[in-house]
Amino acid sequence: MSGEFEGERIVITGAARGIGATLAHDLLGEGASVALLDSLGEALADTAARLGREFGAERVSAHVVDVSDSDVVEAAIAEIEARAPITRLAHVAGVLQMGRITELTDAQWLHAMNVNTTGVFNVTRAVARRMAERDNGAIVVVGSNAADTPRQAMGAYCASKAATHQLVRCLGLEMAEHNVRCNIVSPGSTDTDMQRGMWVDDSGRDNVIRGSLEGWKLGIPLKRIAEPEDVSEAIRFLLSDRARHITMHDMRIDGGATLGIR
C-alpha cells in the first residue's frame, strides 16, 4: 500500500538490524521519514546509509541511543522533534537474556529489565507526552509470546516482556483521551540474529518448528519460523489508520506456537 505513511515522521528503536531495519525499509517504501535509534552504532550507521541511498538521505536520521538511559532517550527525542513532530513510534529494541532463575546474576536480571522494560518506559513516555499535546499518534511496542508462556531458562526475558505488555496496556488506557493508540505485537520464533544465536547447530530451525517435550515447548503448527517481514506487516497495520479503532491490543505473530492461549 504505497504512500500509506506519506508525510509521517516515525521513530523506530532497535533499528540497526532484524525486525527494526526491515520495518524502517518498509515504512520508507510507504512514504514515511524515519528516525532510527539503536545502541549498535556501527550497524546503525550502515543501515541508515543503505536506506538513505535507496530512499533519500533527507528521509533518514540515525541516533545512537541506549534506551535504558532516560536522559539520552529524552535528548534524542527532543532532537528528532525539533526537526518534525513524531507522528508514530515503533519500539522494537530488546535483548535476550538466557539462564535459569536460580543461576541468574543480579547484572543479568537487571540488564533484561533495564532494556526490555525500563527502555520501553523511557521511550514511550518521552514520545507519548508529545503526542498527547497534539491529541494524535500511534505507538506499537514489540513484545513477545513469552510474556504469557513460561519458558525454561528464560525467566528474566519472560518477566521483562510480561511487565512491558502491562505497561503498554496501561499507557493505552491513559492516552485514549488524547487519541493516541498503544498496541503490542508479540512475535514468536523469528529469523533474526537473536533467534539464530539460540541455535547450537544447523538443526536449530527444525528443532524450533518441531518443539521439545523435554523443554515443555510446543512446536509451530504452521511449520515455519516467522520472517522479519511478517512482524513488520503487523506493526505497520497497527500503526496505520486502518487500525484506528484498535488500542491496548496484543497481536501474536507466532504461527500458532502458543495455541492462541493466554
Disulfide bonds with the S-S distance in Angstrom:
none
